[in-house]
Amino acid sequence: MKRFFDIALALVLTLPCGIAGIFVSFFIRFSSPGSVLYWSERVGCNNKNFFMPKFRTMRTDTPAVATHLLDSPDDYLIPAGRFLRRTSLDELPQLWSILTGEMSFVGPRPALFNQDDLIALRTKAGIHKLTPGLTGWAQINGRDDLSIEDKVALEKDYLEHRSFFFDLKIIALTVLKTVQSKGISH
């Protein structure tokens, strides 16, 4: 049921997100040298790595670490970056990862390949068995403001209580939080 829902919703969103993506692409192309897309190596289901597309919000010389680990993350943002992150428009290309089955609409956000502490805690809690999501329970309960331990605790809660209706609630709350730009620090 979850996979069918993911595919159906992704297909419905392809046209409007594709149109928005064209405008975002031009915005990035004219504000910063480099490619429009950034393919980030992430950890997926059962700790298998995959490459997740995002619209590029950072300079091409940005180190491949979580944003919160950068000394001055704002120094690496391209002119369009802050707006794209605040509105979560940088996430639109992840529809591709949902269609290919590497991601779902709801699940834990995929960790970067080098976030060893997060990967270890998720594996210990059994969260690594879940398909990563575009959004998740931790995303709507703090996003960038949460410690790794708090994220994993919320993801464990999702693992234990997941259902179709819980996913719908998370999607609805994600839309609300995105419109309000809550919990986004970079």
ABEGO torsion letter per residue (X at the ends): XAAAAAAAAAAAAAAAAAAAAAAAAAAAAAABBEBABBBBBBBBBGGBBBBBBBBBABBAABBBBBAAABABAAAABBAAAAAAAAAGAAAAAAAAAAAAGABBABEBBBBBAABAAAAAAAAAAGAAABBBBABBAAAAAGEAABBAAAAAAAAAAAAAABBAAAAAAAAAAAAAAAAAGBGBAX
